[in-house]
Amino acid sequence: MKSYKIVVVLAISFLFIGMKTGKKSIYHKDWIDFNKNGVKDVYEDSKAHIDDRVSNLISLMNVNEKTCQMATLYGFSRVLEDEFPTPNWKNRVWKDGIANIDEHLNTIWNQEKTHTPYAYPYSIHAESINKVQKWFIEETRLGIPVDFTNEGVHGLCHEKATPLPAPIGIGSTWNKNLVRKAGEMVGREAKALGYTNVYAPILDVARDQRWGRVLECYGEEPFHIAEMGKQMTLGIQSQGVASTLKHFAVYSIPKGARDGDARTDPHVAPREMFQLHLYPFKRVLEEAKPMGVMSSYNDYDGVPVSASYYFLTELLREKYGFDGYVVSDSEAVEYVSDKHRVAKDYKEAVRQVVEAGLNVRTTFRTPESFIEPLRELIKEGKISMKTIDGLVSEVLKVKFRLGLFDKPYVENPKEADKLVHTEADEVLSKQINRESLVLLKNENNLLPLDVNKVKNILVTGPLADEVSFTYSRYGPAFNPSVSVYQGIKNYAGNNANVSHDKGCDIVDENWPGSEIIPVPLSSKEQSDIDAAVEKAKQSDIVIAVVGEDEKRVGETKSRTSLGLPGRQFQLVQALYATGKPVVLVLINGQPLTINWENKFLPVILEAWFPSTAAGDVIAETLFGDYNPGGKLSVTFPKTVGQIPFNFPFKPGSQAGQPGAGPNGYGNTRVLGPLYPFGYGLSYTTFEYSDLVVTPTKLKAQANVEVSFKVKNTGDRAGDEIVQLYIKDKVSSVTTYDSQLRGFERVPLKPGETKIINFTIHPDDLAILDKEMNWTVEEGTFEVLIGGSSVDIKLREQFEVVAVNE
């Protein structure tokens, strides 16, 4: 290993030596002579105002240089063929600069072509990024630094950065402080490795449980998403790194949850768009000031978002105050002509997105494929230089804000080895994993298990000894991972005999067709289930680890059904039939319709897609070293036939059928959620009391203060996630039955009581009135306090009155 490191260091040293030009150094004590003219221009002066620096640089740029600041160069093996600069770079379009380089040398776990010796050790990576940055500063005319971007929704997408669980798991923690720390960690690691812009958080509102990217969202409720996303953004940007929000806008609800080639057709009314899908973006843009936004590739009401002046300029910049730069999601520009067919050809699509306000085209194509038609359009007079200057200025302003014109390099690459994936980071990662776990059922308090009393444990199921779900295309690639079986075996040690049997594969050979046309078990499948059953009969407890893996859920992987895929349901039924207690551990990226399992099995623990500490944290939880306190950020429907089925919802929209009267003719539908939004159990119990709401009568622009007590009434320490909902009793337009407007994760020792305080702001009461204006209307509002959207413990009212009262 040491010799390998020496070879890499020597290779990088040689490359730096090879870049020496023999010219007078452009590096001065307090400035860099980017344009190599021997004069400190305004854009090179760190003491000048950013706006003046941008204006000066724009005045010096030619058309080629400006257009190069409007495209992404995808990093090594995606588009860029080289890990380091080569003489041929002088023949490529980026000889005049580039806006950003995405995912360079990061290593993507399931894409072998991206694997590189320059990702790790961390210091080697930082030096390698410096090398590429050095070429752009020294070998282009104006020396404009590159913004190095990278994904970061599961932790920073790098070979050995600190892993995080999937965002749906992070959302289930409901822990704002923890999310802020996670953002700080991701930002720090990015900065240390040379990345200056992180594509995170995802603020999409996951309203269709079949959609494959539910696992990459914080949940289904806009207030909850806004609060979590705000903390992640603040955390990332506190480290001097840009946060780029994904995906603006109305991206997460394609028609019928169809994805892949069909992801263009959201059916969302305007008021719903603003109140649900745009709410998290508005909040985070206004309160956290992210420097980046990624525009989505879907349309809205027939207009592609990435070609919409309304979305990218009027709404995003003029109304929400965004002052960063917008990158396109992959193929968003191409879709304008190829899929949406609102442009006669690709060149016209380029014109439309530029006129709409798209700053930078980002996709897995060469930057020439965008820059060349863009230059043609400028030459033909179809796009004005005023438009180009405005868009390029916004890109450059972010680069100045990031300090790239003052300190463009990782200053001390060796420090990266001490700053990335530290012991403290691993502790934080494990804690987020723990807090993401949601206990869905615990009949007769079967959990926690006593390792001294269960001598024979079977860990079975297709995901029991699997770790692929702990990695993500959007997260770290090669950290060691612990399966659930290994975690339980390690935990039990010599106290219990822990055996394993796979039982069945994740899917059968006819899946997904077998979800609509059942196929009998093959002899091999029956034999595999029988083998697991025989081991179950010899065990005191059966832990069945079932659900989905990374091939069954994710981007472009929406599902038809939400039951356990393949033969897993038959396996679970067969295990139950042995009479042994079955603990179901779910690994999944979206809610599953586990009705039979909920009715008959004593324990269900939701683990989502945990990261590499999966086995350890699940074992700790099953045996009581950790008391689960996570709660659902998405509704579990009983069947896909109920979808759409979410919180919040309009009054009566998720109700039943009339049982009396002229239309009361029986019952033809399955009703109600399997598990509601905000739901989750604990090994202890909690009591709410003493709700005080002040004032009880107020003007529209006043705050309302809410306080109450919560007590741990059990014998174990635990966390309660207290939730505040608001019900508008009467409104000028139909609004939601109730809405989340506050939450806090509260740790409590046995017998401990804490006073919880919330402030309800006027914006928390606002609705879009008949004229589509945000308004706080007069009338009565009800404050609902509880442990979920349906488990309401305390109620009180207040009244908004007219100004003259």
MIGULUM-359619 format. One line per 3 residues: number of its first residue (from 0); their letters; for each residue x, y, z of C-alpha. Coordinates in steps of 0.5 Angstrom, whole numbers, plus 500, padded with zeros to 3 digits. Last residue first. Layout:
# MIGULUM-359619
NUM> a> X/Y/Z; ...
This chain:
# MIGULUM-359619
804> env> 377/590/533; 380/595/528; 385/590/525
801> avv> 380/585/524; 381/578/528; 385/572/528
798> efq> 382/567/533; 386/562/538; 384/555/539
795> erl> 387/549/544; 388/542/543; 392/537/546
792> kid> 394/529/545; 393/528/537; 395/521/535
789> vss> 393/522/528; 398/527/525; 403/524/530
786> ggi> 406/524/537; 401/530/539; 399/537/539
783> lve> 394/541/535; 393/548/535; 386/550/532
780> ftg> 385/556/528; 379/561/528; 377/567/523
777> eev> 380/572/520; 385/571/514; 392/571/513
774> twn> 393/572/506; 398/569/500; 395/572/494
771> mek> 392/567/489; 386/571/488; 381/566/491
768> dli> 386/566/497; 393/562/497; 393/561/505
765> ald> 397/564/510; 397/561/517; 405/559/518
762> dph> 406/565/514; 404/569/521; 409/566/525
759> itf> 407/560/530; 412/560/536; 413/553/539
756> nii> 416/552/546; 417/545/549; 417/544/557
753> kte> 421/538/559; 419/532/564; 423/527/566
750> gpk> 420/520/569; 425/516/565; 430/520/561
747> lpv> 427/524/555; 430/526/549; 426/531/545
744> ref> 426/531/537; 422/537/535; 416/539/531
741> grl> 412/545/528; 407/547/523; 404/541/520
738> qsd> 398/542/517; 391/541/518; 385/539/514
735> ytt> 388/542/508; 385/548/504; 378/550/501
732> vss> 378/557/499; 375/563/503; 377/559/510
729> vkd> 373/556/516; 377/552/521; 384/553/519
726> kiy> 387/547/523; 394/548/525; 399/542/527
723> lqv> 405/541/532; 409/535/533; 413/532/538
720> ied> 418/527/536; 419/523/543; 426/520/544
717> gar> 427/515/549; 430/513/556; 427/507/559
714> dgt> 422/506/565; 416/509/562; 412/515/563
711> nkv> 417/520/559; 414/527/560; 412/532/555
708> kfs> 410/539/557; 406/545/553; 408/551/550
705> vev> 405/555/544; 406/563/543; 402/566/537
702> naq> 406/571/533; 402/577/530; 401/580/523
699> akl> 394/578/522; 392/581/529; 391/577/535
696> ktp> 386/573/540; 388/567/544; 395/570/545
693> tvv> 398/566/547; 397/558/547; 398/554/553
690> lds> 398/546/553; 399/543/560; 400/536/558
687> yef> 403/531/554; 405/524/556; 410/519/553
684> tty> 411/512/553; 418/507/553; 420/502/548
681> slg> 418/507/542; 413/507/536; 413/511/530
678> ygf> 408/515/526; 409/522/523; 405/521/517
675> pyl> 400/515/518; 401/508/518; 397/503/514
672> pgl> 393/509/512; 385/509/512; 380/506/507
669> vrt> 379/499/503; 374/501/498; 367/498/496
666> ngy> 363/498/503; 355/498/502; 350/502/499
663> gnp> 349/509/503; 347/513/497; 340/515/500
660> gag> 342/515/507; 347/511/511; 354/508/511
657> pqg> 357/513/506; 364/512/504; 370/513/507
654> aqs> 375/519/508; 381/521/504; 379/527/501
651> gpk> 374/529/507; 378/535/508; 384/536/504
648> fpf> 390/533/505; 397/534/508; 399/528/509
645> nfp> 398/523/503; 394/518/499; 394/519/492
642> iqg> 394/513/492; 389/509/495; 389/503/490
639> vtk> 396/502/491; 394/499/497; 394/500/505
636> pft> 398/506/504; 404/508/508; 404/515/509
633> vsl> 411/519/509; 415/522/514; 415/516/519
630> kgg> 417/517/526; 424/516/529; 425/514/536
627> pny> 428/507/537; 431/506/543; 438/504/543
624> dgf> 442/498/547; 435/495/547; 437/488/543
621> lte> 433/490/537; 436/497/537; 443/495/538
618> aiv> 443/490/532; 440/495/527; 445/500/529
615> dga> 451/495/528; 448/491/521; 446/498/518
612> ats> 453/501/519; 454/502/512; 448/506/510
609> pfw> 441/505/512; 436/504/506; 429/504/510
606> ael> 430/501/517; 423/500/519; 422/495/524
603> ivp> 416/491/524; 415/486/530; 409/481/532
600> lfk> 407/479/525; 400/477/524; 396/484/522
597> new> 402/488/520; 405/483/516; 398/482/512
594> nit> 398/489/511; 405/490/508; 403/495/503
591> lpq> 411/498/503; 413/505/503; 419/507/499
588> gni> 426/506/499; 426/499/503; 430/495/508
585> lvl> 425/492/513; 426/488/519; 421/483/521
582> vvp> 421/480/527; 418/473/527; 416/469/533
579> kgt> 416/462/532; 409/459/530; 412/455/524
576> ayl> 407/458/520; 410/465/521; 416/463/517
573> aqv> 412/460/511; 408/467/511; 415/471/511
570> lqf> 418/466/505; 411/467/501; 412/475/502
567> qrg> 419/474/500; 418/471/493; 419/476/489
564> plg> 417/483/491; 414/485/498; 408/489/496
561> lst> 408/496/493; 406/495/486; 407/498/480
558> rsk> 414/501/482; 418/507/480; 425/505/478
555> teg> 428/511/474; 432/514/480; 431/509/486
552> vrk> 428/503/488; 429/495/485; 436/495/483
549> ede> 438/498/490; 435/493/494; 428/492/496
546> gvv> 424/489/502; 426/483/507; 430/482/513
543> aiv> 427/476/517; 429/476/524; 427/469/527
540> ids> 427/468/535; 428/461/539; 431/457/533
537> qka> 430/450/531; 424/451/527; 427/457/524
534> kev> 432/453/521; 427/448/518; 423/454/515
531> aad> 429/457/512; 431/450/508; 423/450/506
528> ids> 424/457/503; 430/455/499; 426/448/497
525> qek> 420/452/495; 424/457/490; 428/451/487
522> ssl> 422/447/486; 419/453/482; 413/457/486
519> pvp> 407/458/482; 407/465/478; 402/470/480
516> iie> 400/475/474; 400/482/476; 406/482/481
513> sgp> 409/477/477; 410/481/471; 416/485/476
510> wne> 418/480/476; 418/473/472; 425/471/475
507> dvi> 423/472/482; 425/478/486; 430/479/492
504> dcg> 432/472/492; 429/467/497; 430/464/504
501> kdh> 437/467/505; 439/462/511; 443/465/517
498> svn> 445/462/524; 446/466/530; 448/462/536
495> ann> 447/466/543; 451/469/548; 458/468/545
492> gay> 458/474/541; 451/476/540; 453/483/538
489> nki> 457/480/532; 452/475/530; 447/481/530
486> gqy> 451/486/526; 454/480/521; 446/478/520
483> vsv> 444/485/519; 450/487/514; 456/491/516
480> spn> 459/495/511; 467/497/509; 467/504/506
477> fap> 468/504/498; 463/508/494; 461/514/498
474> gyr> 454/517/496; 450/519/490; 450/512/486
471> syt> 449/509/493; 451/504/498; 448/501/504
468> fsv> 443/497/499; 449/493/497; 450/490/504
465> eda> 447/483/503; 447/478/509; 440/479/511
462> lpg> 437/482/505; 435/476/502; 431/474/508
459> tvl> 434/470/514; 437/471/521; 435/465/525
456> ink> 437/466/533; 438/460/538; 440/462/545
453> vkn> 434/468/546; 435/469/553; 442/472/554
450> vdl> 441/477/548; 434/479/551; 430/482/545
447> pll> 428/489/546; 423/488/543; 417/483/544
444> nne> 413/489/548; 407/485/547; 406/487/540
441> nkl> 412/492/537; 410/495/531; 412/500/526
438> lvl> 419/502/530; 422/507/526; 430/507/525
435> ser> 433/514/522; 435/516/529; 440/510/529
432> niq> 443/511/522; 444/519/524; 447/516/530
429> ksl> 452/512/526; 454/518/521; 455/522/527
426> ved> 460/517/530; 463/516/524; 464/523/523
423> aet> 467/524/530; 472/518/528; 474/522/522
420> hvl> 471/521/515; 475/527/512; 479/533/516
417> kda> 485/529/518; 487/526/511; 485/533/508
414> ekp> 490/537/512; 495/534/507; 492/538/501
411> nev> 493/545/505; 491/551/501; 486/547/497
408> ypk> 486/552/491; 483/558/488; 484/562/494
405> dfl> 482/569/492; 479/568/485; 475/562/488
402> glr> 473/565/494; 466/562/494; 463/569/493
399> fkv> 467/570/487; 465/564/484; 458/565/485
396> klv> 458/572/482; 462/569/476; 456/564/475
393> esv> 451/570/476; 455/574/471; 455/569/466
390> lgd> 447/569/466; 447/577/465; 452/577/460
387> itk> 449/572/456; 442/576/456; 446/583/454
384> msi> 449/579/449; 443/578/445; 440/571/443
381> kge> 438/570/436; 443/575/433; 446/570/428
378> kil> 452/570/432; 449/569/438; 445/563/436
375> erl> 451/560/433; 455/561/439; 450/557/443
372> pei> 450/552/438; 457/551/439; 457/551/447
369> fse> 452/546/448; 455/540/444; 462/543/446
366> ptr> 461/542/453; 461/534/451; 455/530/454
363> ftt> 453/527/460; 449/533/463; 449/540/465
360> rvn> 447/546/462; 449/552/466; 446/559/467
357> lga> 438/557/465; 434/564/465; 429/563/460
354> evv> 432/566/454; 438/561/455; 433/555/456
351> qrv> 429/557/449; 435/558/445; 438/551/447
348> aek> 432/548/445; 432/552/438; 439/549/437
345> ydk> 436/542/439; 430/542/434; 423/544/432
342> avr> 422/546/440; 416/545/444; 417/537/443
339> hkd> 417/535/450; 421/529/449; 427/531/444
336> svy> 426/538/443; 425/541/450; 428/534/452
333> eva> 435/536/450; 435/542/455; 433/537/461
330> esd> 438/532/459; 441/531/466; 438/537/471
327> svv> 440/544/468; 444/548/472; 442/555/475
324> ygd> 446/560/478; 446/564/485; 442/570/487
321> fgy> 435/567/488; 430/572/491; 424/568/491
318> ker> 420/573/487; 424/576/482; 430/570/482
315> lle> 426/563/482; 419/566/480; 420/571/475
312> tlf> 427/568/472; 427/560/472; 420/559/473
309> yys> 416/564/469; 422/564/464; 420/557/463
306> asv> 425/553/458; 428/549/464; 421/548/467
303> pvg> 418/545/460; 411/548/459; 405/544/458
300> dyd> 402/545/465; 409/544/468; 414/540/464
297> nys> 419/535/467; 427/536/466; 428/539/473
294> smv> 432/546/474; 438/545/479; 439/551/484
291> gmp> 445/554/487; 448/559/491; 443/557/497
288> kae> 440/563/501; 438/559/507; 432/563/509
285> elv> 429/565/503; 431/560/498; 430/555/503
282> rkf> 423/557/505; 421/558/497; 424/551/495
279> pyl> 420/548/501; 414/551/499; 414/550/491
276> hlq> 411/543/491; 406/543/497; 403/550/497
273> fme> 405/553/491; 404/547/486; 397/545/490
270> rpa> 395/552/488; 397/551/481; 394/544/480
267> vhp> 398/539/479; 398/533/474; 406/532/473
264> dtr> 407/530/466; 415/529/464; 418/523/467
261> adg> 416/518/462; 422/515/459; 425/513/466
258> dra> 419/514/471; 411/513/471; 409/515/478
255> gkp> 402/515/475; 403/522/472; 410/524/475
252> isy> 410/527/482; 417/529/484; 419/534/479
249> vaf> 414/540/481; 420/544/480; 426/545/481
246> hkl> 430/539/483; 434/539/487; 438/545/491
243> tsa> 445/547/490; 449/548/496; 455/552/495
240> vgq> 462/551/500; 465/556/505; 464/551/510
237> sqi> 457/554/513; 454/553/506; 454/546/507
234> glt> 450/546/514; 446/552/512; 443/548/506
231> mqk> 442/541/511; 439/546/516; 434/549/511
228> gme> 433/542/507; 430/539/514; 426/545/516
225> aih> 423/545/508; 422/538/508; 418/538/514
222> fpe> 414/544/512; 413/541/505; 410/534/507
219> egy> 412/528/503; 418/526/506; 426/527/506
216> cel> 427/525/499; 432/521/496; 428/514/498
213> vrg> 422/517/494; 426/517/488; 422/511/485
210> wrq> 415/513/485; 410/508/488; 409/512/494
207> dra> 406/518/490; 407/525/494; 414/525/495
204> vdl> 415/533/496; 422/534/492; 427/538/496
201> ipa> 433/534/495; 439/537/499; 444/537/496
198> yvn> 448/538/489; 455/540/493; 459/546/490
195> tyg> 466/547/492; 470/541/491; 477/540/493
192> lak> 477/535/498; 478/539/504; 472/543/501
189> aer> 468/537/500; 469/534/507; 467/540/510
186> gvm> 461/541/506; 459/534/508; 460/535/515
183> ega> 457/541/516; 451/539/512; 451/533/517
180> krv> 451/537/523; 445/541/521; 441/535/520
177> lnk> 443/533/527; 440/539/529; 434/539/525
174> nwt> 432/532/528; 426/529/525; 430/523/524
171> sgi> 425/520/519; 428/525/514; 435/522/514
168> gip> 432/516/513; 428/518/507; 435/522/505
165> apl> 438/515/504; 443/513/510; 449/517/510
162> pta> 456/515/509; 463/519/511; 467/520/505
159> keh> 471/514/502; 470/514/495; 467/520/494
156> clg> 459/522/493; 459/526/499; 454/524/504
153> hvg> 447/520/502; 445/527/498; 452/530/496
150> ent> 453/530/489; 459/534/486; 461/540/483
147> fdv> 468/543/482; 467/551/480; 473/552/476
144> pig> 477/558/476; 478/564/471; 485/564/468
141> lrt> 483/570/463; 487/567/457; 487/560/459
138> eei> 493/556/461; 495/558/468; 488/559/472
135> fwk> 485/553/468; 491/548/469; 492/550/476
132> qvk> 485/548/477; 486/541/474; 492/540/479
129> nis> 489/543/485; 484/537/484; 489/532/484
126> eah> 492/535/490; 486/535/494; 485/527/491
123> isy> 492/525/494; 491/528/500; 484/524/501
120> pya> 488/518/500; 484/516/496; 481/519/489
117> ypt> 487/519/485; 488/512/484; 481/512/480
114> htk> 475/508/479; 470/512/474; 470/506/469
111> eqn> 468/501/475; 461/505/475; 457/502/481
108> wit> 461/505/487; 462/512/483; 469/514/484
105> nlh> 470/522/486; 475/524/481; 471/529/478
102> edi> 464/529/480; 462/535/476; 467/540/473
99> nai> 464/547/473; 463/554/469; 469/552/464
96> gdk> 475/556/461; 477/558/454; 481/552/453
93> wvr> 475/549/455; 473/548/448; 478/543/446
90> nkw> 484/543/442; 488/546/448; 486/540/452
87> npt> 490/536/447; 496/537/451; 494/534/457
84> pfe> 490/536/463; 489/530/469; 484/525/470
81> del> 483/524/462; 477/522/458; 473/528/461
78> vrs> 465/526/459; 464/521/464; 470/517/465
75> fgy> 473/523/469; 469/529/470; 463/532/467
72> lta> 465/539/464; 459/543/465; 457/549/461
69> mqc> 455/556/461; 462/559/463; 464/557/456
66> tke> 460/561/453; 463/567/456; 470/565/454
63> nvn> 468/564/447; 464/571/446; 470/575/449
60> mls> 471/577/456; 475/583/459; 468/587/460
57> iln> 465/581/464; 471/581/468; 470/588/470
54> svr> 463/587/471; 464/581/476; 469/585/480
51> ddi> 465/591/481; 459/587/483; 464/583/488
48> hak> 466/590/491; 474/591/491; 478/588/496
45> sde> 480/582/493; 483/585/487; 483/580/481
42> yvd> 477/582/478; 479/590/479; 485/588/475
39> kvg> 492/588/478; 497/589/473; 502/584/470
36> nkn> 498/582/464; 497/575/466; 490/574/466
33> fdi> 489/571/472; 495/575/476; 493/573/483
30> wdk> 493/577/489; 495/578/496; 503/576/496
27> hyi> 503/575/488; 502/569/484; 502/570/476
24> skk> 510/567/477; 514/570/471; 514/565/465
21> gtk> 518/558/465; 511/555/464; 511/550/469
18> mgi> 506/545/468; 510/539/467; 513/540/474
15> flf> 506/539/477; 505/533/473; 511/530/476
12> sia> 509/531/483; 502/528/481; 506/522/479
9> lvv> 511/522/484; 505/522/489; 501/516/486
6> vik> 507/512/486; 509/513/493; 502/512/495
3> ysk> 502/505/491; 509/504/495; 506/505/502
0> m> 500/500/500
